Amino acid sequence: MAACQSDAQCPPDSRCSVDGRCVAVGDAGGLDGAPIDAGDSGFDARDAVLGDLPIPGDVGADNATDALPDTGGDGGAAIPPFAGLCAGSNFTCGLSRSGEVWCWGTNTSGVLGRGSTMLSSSRVPAPVVGIADAVGIACHDAANVMTSSGPHACALLRDATVWCWGDNNRGQLGVPAMPTPSSATPLRIPGVTDAVAVALGAGYGCVLNRLARVSCWGVVPNLLLGAGMAGSPTPTLVPVGEPVGQLAVGGVHTCVRGLTSGNILCWGYDIFDGFGDGAPMTTAAFPTLIEFATLPMASVALLGIGGGTTCAVTSAAEPYCWGANARGAAGIPPFSGTVASPTLVPGVGTVRAISTGLDSSCAILTDRTVRCWGDNGVGQRGDGTTGGARGLGGVVAVRDVVGIDVGQTHACAITSDGTAWCWGEAANGQLGPGTMASIVNAPVRVAF
C-alpha cells in the first residue's frame, strides 16, 4: 500500500493507518481482516491490530472451497454481504460492506440499536439506527466476575469517531452524565476523533488511536482501566510507555502488543492466569511487561482474549493458549482449572486466527476451515455434536472462512463471499432467522 500522512492521500476505499500506509477500509485502519481473535473477521475490534501483519500460513482464496449451500431460511437476499461480525452476549452484529451495522438476538438494554427497548429479542437482522459509514464493530461478549454489566456494542466510523449503544450501568458507553442507564440508539463517545480500533470488555471499553496510544473507560474496578485510578465514564489514557500495535480486551484483563518492540504488557485481574507469566495469580493496576517462560515473545504475531482465557498465534501459525480452562477454553487437557503459561493447543495444526469466548474457542486453520474446542453444552464446537468431552471438536461444516468470533455461548464465522454462519445457543435469536431451534450444533446461514 502507498505511504500517507492523512486519509485524503489514500484512495476512496482506503484510509491512512498509524504507521503511515494506505489500508483498505475493510481493515479499519490496519485491522488485518482474518487473523484477529475474531473477526476476527477483522471487525470485532475487541482485539485490534495496527499495521498489516503477515497472515501465518495464508493459503489465499484461490485455494479455498466454496461455502456450503444455504441450510436455513428461504435464501433471502435482503441481508447484505458482511465485511465483519462480532458475537456478543446472546446477540450478534454484522458490518455490511456498505458500512451499515446489522444486529440480531436479545435486545436487552437496547443492544440491537433499533431505537427502542420494547422489543425483547429478534431473530431478524436489522440495521442499527444512524450508523451508515462504519468500518469496524465490537460487541461485549463475555461475563466479568468482577463487575455486573449488561450487553453493549460500538461502531468505529470512517471519520475515526466511535459510537456505542446498549447497557450503560457501568459507564461502558463512554458518555458522562447519561440520564438513563442504557441507550437503544448509538451515542458518540466525546473526545474520540482519531480511533483506528475499539475493543470491549464487560462493563468497559478501550480505543486504539492513530498515535498508537490506548485509552479506556468504564466505572469498573480501577485495575481494568490500566491507569491506576478509579473508573472513568470517559476515555482515560493508559500509560503503556511505548507505541501499541495490538489491543486485546477480555472479561477481567487487557493486554497490548508493542508496535515495534513486540513486547506484551497486561493489566487487570490475573485471577485465571490470563497474563501467562507463570507467576501466582496477581493483579496489575498499570500495564506490566509480561515474560513468557514457554513461548518466545518475538514469535507472538496475534493475541486474543475471552472471558479469562488468552490465546496467541505465532509467526509459525501455531496456536497457544493459557488462562481459564475449567471448561476447556484453553484447549489443554485435562480441561480443568487454569493454565499458567502459554501452551500449544494439541491437535489443531497450523492456524490463521483464534477467537476465544467465555468457555470455548475456535480457530481458522490455514486451509480456511474451522475447528473449535471447550464447552459444548449447547453445541459451541459446531461439529454436529452436543455435550461430551471438552477437547478438540471435528471440522466445522463451513468452508472458505475469512473471519470468526466466539461469543458467550455461540460462535459465528464469515466466508469470503460475505455470508455469515452461526452455531451454538439460539434461544435469543442470536443465530439469525435460519433456525427456530434453541440449540444448534452445526452452522446455519444468517439469511431470510
C-alpha positions in Angstrom: 0.0 0.0 0.0 1.1 3.6 -0.6 2.6 5.8 2.0 0.4 8.5 3.5 0.0 11.2 6.2 -3.8 11.6 6.1 -6.9 9.9 4.7 -7.0 12.4 1.9 -3.9 11.0 0.4 -5.5 7.5 0.1 -7.9 6.0 -2.5 -11.6 6.4 -1.8 -12.0 2.9 -0.2 -8.8 3.3 1.9 -7.6 5.2 5.0 -4.3 6.2 6.4 -3.1 3.8 9.2 -1.0 4.7 12.2 2.2 3.5 10.5 1.7 5.8 7.5 0.3 3.4 4.9 -3.0 3.4 3.0 -5.0 0.4 4.0 -8.4 -0.8 2.8 -11.4 0.4 4.8 -12.1 -3.2 5.5 -9.0 -3.2 7.6 -10.4 -0.4 9.8 -7.1 1.5 9.8 -4.9 -1.5 9.8 -7.0 -4.3 11.3 -6.0 -7.3 9.4 -9.2 -8.9 8.4 -8.9 -12.6 9.2 -6.1 -13.1 11.7 -7.5 -11.2 14.7 -9.2 -13.2 17.5 -12.4 -12.7 16.0 -13.2 -11.2 13.2 -12.0 -11.6 13.8 -13.3 -11.0 10.6 -11.4 -8.1 11.4 -14.1 -6.0 12.9 -14.7 -7.4 16.3 -12.4 -4.7 17.3 -12.0 -6.2 20.8 -8.7 -7.4 19.5 -7.2 -4.9 17.1 -4.0 -4.7 15.1 -2.3 -1.6 13.8 -0.4 -2.0 10.6 -0.7 -5.1 8.3 0.6 -8.3 9.9 1.5 -11.3 7.8 -1.1 -14.0 8.0 0.7 -17.1 9.1 0.2 -19.9 6.5 -2.2 -17.9 4.5 -3.1 -20.0 1.5 -5.3 -17.4 -0.2 -8.8 -17.5 -1.6 -7.7 -19.3 -4.7 -7.1 -22.5 -2.7 -10.3 -22.3 -0.8 -13.5 -24.3 -1.4 -17.0 -22.8 -1.8 -19.2 -22.2 1.2 -21.9 -24.8 2.0 -25.3 -24.3 0.4 -28.0 -22.4 2.4 -29.5 -24.7 5.1 -31.6 -22.1 6.8 -34.3 -19.7 5.8 -35.5 -19.1 2.2 -32.3 -17.8 0.9 -33.4 -14.2 1.1 -31.1 -11.7 -0.3 -32.3 -8.8 1.9 -29.4 -9.3 4.3 -26.3 -7.7 2.8 -22.9 -9.3 2.4 -20.9 -8.8 5.5 -17.4 -7.4 5.8 -17.1 -8.3 9.5 -19.0 -9.5 12.5 -19.0 -9.9 16.3 -20.7 -12.4 18.6 -21.8 -10.9 21.9 -23.7 -12.0 25.0 -26.7 -13.6 23.3 -26.6 -11.2 20.3 -24.7 -10.8 17.1 -23.8 -7.8 14.9 -22.5 -7.8 11.4 -20.8 -5.0 9.4 -22.1 -4.7 5.9 -19.8 -4.0 3.0 -21.6 -0.7 2.6 -20.9 0.4 6.2 -24.2 -0.4 7.9 -24.3 -2.3 11.2 -26.9 -5.1 11.4 -27.7 -6.7 14.8 -30.0 -9.6 15.9 -30.6 -11.7 19.1 -31.5 -10.4 22.5 -32.4 -6.7 22.8 -31.5 -6.3 26.5 -30.8 -2.6 27.2 -31.5 -1.8 23.5 -28.3 -3.6 22.4 -29.8 -4.2 18.9 -29.6 -0.5 18.4 -33.1 -0.1 16.9 -34.1 2.9 18.9 -36.4 1.1 21.4 -36.2 -1.4 24.2 -39.8 -2.6 23.7 -38.6 -5.5 21.6 -37.2 -8.2 23.8 -35.4 -10.1 21.0 -35.3 -10.6 17.3 -34.0 -13.4 15.0 -34.3 -11.0 12.1 -31.2 -8.8 11.4 -32.0 -5.1 11.0 -29.7 -2.0 10.7 -28.6 -0.1 13.8 -30.2 3.4 13.5 -28.0 6.2 12.4 -24.9 4.1 11.5 -24.2 4.2 7.8 -20.4 4.7 7.4 -18.8 2.1 9.8 -15.5 0.5 9.3 -15.4 -1.6 12.5 -17.7 -3.1 15.2 -17.2 -4.5 18.6 -19.5 -6.5 21.0 -19.4 -7.1 24.7 -19.2 -10.8 24.7 -18.1 -12.4 27.9 -19.1 -12.3 31.6 -16.9 -10.5 34.0 -16.8 -11.9 37.6 -15.6 -8.5 38.9 -18.5 -6.4 37.6 -22.2 -6.8 36.8 -22.8 -5.3 33.4 -25.3 -5.7 30.5 -24.6 -6.1 26.8 -23.3 -3.2 24.7 -21.8 -2.7 21.3 -19.8 0.0 19.5 -19.1 1.0 15.9 -15.9 2.7 14.5 -16.9 5.1 11.8 -14.8 6.2 8.8 -14.3 9.6 10.3 -12.4 7.9 13.2 -15.2 8.5 15.8 -16.7 5.8 18.0 -20.4 5.4 18.7 -21.8 3.0 21.3 -25.3 1.7 22.4 -26.8 -0.7 24.8 -26.3 -1.1 28.6 -24.5 1.7 30.5 -24.8 0.7 34.1 -21.0 0.8 34.4 -20.4 3.8 32.1 -19.4 1.4 29.3 -20.9 3.7 26.6 -18.2 6.3 27.4 -20.7 9.1 27.7 -20.7 11.1 31.0 -23.8 12.1 32.9 -26.3 10.0 30.9 -29.8 10.4 32.2 -30.7 6.8 31.6 -28.8 3.5 32.3 -29.0 2.4 28.7 -29.4 3.7 25.1 -31.1 2.0 22.3 -29.6 4.4 19.8 -25.9 5.0 19.2 -24.1 7.7 21.2 -20.8 9.3 20.2 -18.0 9.0 22.7 -16.8 12.6 23.4 -13.2 13.4 22.6 -12.5 10.3 20.4 -11.6 11.7 17.0 -8.7 9.5 15.8 -9.6 5.9 16.6 -8.4 3.0 14.5 -10.0 0.3 16.7 -12.4 -0.1 19.5 -12.4 -3.1 21.9 -14.9 -4.0 24.5 -14.8 -5.9 27.8 -17.6 -6.5 30.3 -18.5 -3.0 31.6 -15.7 -1.2 30.0 -14.1 -0.4 26.6 -10.8 0.8 25.1 -9.8 2.5 21.9 -6.5 2.4 20.0 -5.7 5.7 18.1 -3.6 6.7 15.2 -0.8 7.7 17.5 -0.6 4.1 18.8 -2.0 5.1 22.2 -4.7 3.3 24.2 -7.5 4.9 26.2 -10.1 3.1 28.3 -13.3 4.0 30.1 -16.0 2.5 32.4 -16.9 2.8 36.0 -15.4 -0.6 36.9 -12.8 -1.7 39.4 -9.8 0.6 38.6 -7.4 -2.2 37.6 -9.4 -2.9 34.4 -8.6 0.6 33.0 -4.9 0.3 33.5 -4.5 3.8 34.7 -4.3 3.1 38.5 -7.3 5.2 39.2 -11.0 4.8 39.9 -13.2 4.1 37.0 -13.9 6.8 34.5 -17.0 7.3 32.4 -14.9 8.9 29.6 -11.7 7.7 27.9 -8.6 7.9 30.0 -5.1 7.5 28.6 -3.4 4.2 29.6 0.3 4.8 30.4 1.7 1.9 28.3 5.1 3.6 27.8 5.5 2.6 24.1 3.5 2.6 20.9 0.9 0.0 20.8 0.4 -2.3 17.8 -2.4 -4.5 19.1 -5.1 -4.3 21.7 -6.9 -7.3 23.2 -9.6 -6.9 25.8 -11.2 -9.7 27.9 -13.5 -10.1 30.8 -11.1 -9.4 33.6 -7.8 -8.3 31.9 -6.4 -6.5 28.9 -3.2 -6.9 27.0 -1.4 -4.9 24.4 1.4 -5.8 22.0 4.2 -3.2 21.2 4.0 -1.8 17.7 7.8 -2.1 17.1 9.1 -3.9 20.2 6.7 -6.8 20.2 6.5 -6.5 24.0 3.4 -7.8 25.6 2.0 -5.8 28.5 -1.1 -6.6 30.5 -3.2 -5.1 33.3 -6.3 -6.0 35.3 -7.0 -9.2 37.3 -4.9 -12.3 36.8 -7.3 -14.5 38.7 -7.4 -17.0 35.9 -3.7 -16.9 35.0 -4.6 -14.9 31.9 -1.3 -13.0 32.0 0.6 -16.2 31.2 3.7 -15.3 33.1 3.6 -18.5 35.2 3.5 -16.4 38.4 1.0 -16.8 41.2 -2.3 -15.1 40.3 -1.9 -11.4 40.8 -3.3 -8.1 39.8 -1.8 -5.1 38.0 -3.2 -1.6 38.1 -0.9 -0.4 35.3 0.5 -2.1 32.2 3.0 -4.7 33.2 5.6 -6.3 31.0 5.0 -10.0 30.7 7.7 -12.6 30.2 6.7 -16.0 28.9 8.7 -19.0 30.1 7.3 -21.3 27.4 7.0 -19.0 24.4 9.5 -16.5 22.9 7.9 -13.1 22.9 9.1 -12.3 19.5 7.2 -15.3 18.0 3.8 -13.9 19.0 2.0 -12.5 16.0 -1.5 -12.1 17.3 -3.3 -12.0 20.6 -6.9 -12.6 21.6 -8.7 -12.7 25.0 -12.0 -14.2 26.0 -13.6 -14.3 29.4 -10.4 -15.3 31.2 -8.5 -17.2 28.5 -5.8 -15.7 26.4 -4.6 -17.2 23.1 -1.9 -16.3 20.6 -1.0 -17.2 17.0 2.7 -17.4 16.5 4.7 -16.4 13.4 4.8 -20.1 12.6 1.0 -20.3 12.7 1.0 -22.3 15.9 -1.9 -21.9 18.4 -1.0 -21.3 22.0 -3.5 -20.7 24.9 -3.4 -20.1 28.6 -5.6 -18.9 31.4 -9.1 -20.1 32.3 -9.5 -23.8 31.3 -12.2 -25.0 33.7 -14.5 -25.8 30.7 -11.7 -26.3 28.2 -11.5 -22.9 26.6 -7.7 -23.0 26.6 -7.8 -26.4 25.0 -5.2 -28.0 27.3 -6.0 -31.4 28.8 -7.3 -32.3 31.4 -9.6 -29.3 30.8 -9.8 -28.1 34.3 -8.6 -25.1 36.5 -6.2 -22.7 34.8 -3.2 -22.9 32.5 -0.4 -20.7 34.0 1.8 -20.4 30.9 1.4 -20.4 27.1 0.8 -24.0 25.9 0.5 -25.4 22.4 -3.1 -26.4 21.8 -2.8 -30.1 20.8 -4.2 -31.5 17.6 -5.3 -28.2 16.0 -2.5 -27.8 13.4 -1.5 -24.5 11.8 -3.9 -21.6 12.1 -4.6 -18.2 10.7 -6.7 -16.9 13.7 -8.1 -17.8 17.1 -11.2 -16.4 18.8 -11.9 -17.3 22.4 -15.2 -16.6 24.2 -16.5 -17.4 27.7 -15.9 -21.2 27.8 -15.0 -22.2 24.3 -12.6 -21.2 21.5 -12.4 -21.6 17.7 -9.6 -21.3 15.2 -9.4 -20.7 11.4 -7.0 -23.2 10.0 -4.6 -22.4 7.2 -6.9 -24.2 4.8 -9.7 -21.8 5.8 -11.7 -24.5 7.7 -12.6 -24.1 11.4 -12.1 -26.3 14.4 -13.3 -25.5 18.0 -12.7 -26.7 21.5 -14.0 -26.2 25.0 -17.5 -26.4 26.4 -20.0 -28.0 24.1 -23.1 -27.9 26.2 -25.1 -26.0 23.6 -23.2 -27.1 20.5 -20.4 -24.4 20.7 -18.0 -26.6 18.8 -20.2 -26.6 15.7 -19.2 -30.1 14.6 -22.7 -31.6 14.8 -22.3 -32.8 18.4 -23.6 -31.6 21.7 -22.1 -32.2 25.1 -19.4 -34.8 25.5 -15.7 -34.3 26.2 -14.4 -30.7 26.3 -11.5 -31.4 23.9 -11.0 -30.5 20.3 -14.0 -30.9 18.1 -14.3 -32.0 14.5 -14.1 -29.8 11.4 -17.0 -27.3 11.3 -19.0 -27.8 8.1 -18.3 -24.4 6.6 -15.5 -23.5 4.1 -13.6 -20.5 2.8 -13.7 -18.8 6.2 -12.0 -15.5 6.5 -13.2 -14.4 10.0 -14.6 -15.9 13.2 -15.8 -14.7 16.5 -16.8 -16.7 19.6 -19.4 -15.1 21.9 -20.7 -16.1 25.3 -22.4 -19.4 24.2 -22.4 -19.1 20.4 -20.0 -18.5 17.5 -20.2 -17.0 14.1 -17.9 -17.2 11.0 -17.8 -15.2 7.8 -16.8 -16.5 4.4 -15.1 -14.7 1.6 -18.4 -14.0 -0.2 -19.7 -12.1 2.9 -22.0 -14.8 4.2 -22.4 -15.2 8.0 -22.8 -18.7 9.5 -23.5 -19.2 13.2 -23.9 -22.1 15.7 -24.4 -22.7 19.4 -27.1 -21.4 21.7 -30.0 -19.9 19.7 -32.7 -19.3 22.4 -32.5 -15.5 22.0 -32.3 -15.4 18.2 -28.5 -14.8 18.1 -28.0 -17.2 15.2 -30.4 -15.3 13.0 -33.5 -16.3 11.1 -32.1 -19.6 9.7 -33.3 -21.6 12.7 -36.1 -21.7 15.2 -34.3 -24.2 17.5 -32.8 -23.2 20.9 -29.6 -25.2 20.4 -27.8 -25.6 17.0 -24.7 -27.7 16.9 -23.8 -27.1 13.2 -23.5 -23.9 11.2 -26.7 -22.2 9.9 -26.6 -19.4 7.4 -27.8 -16.0 8.5 -30.4 -15.4 5.8 -34.1 -15.0 5.4 
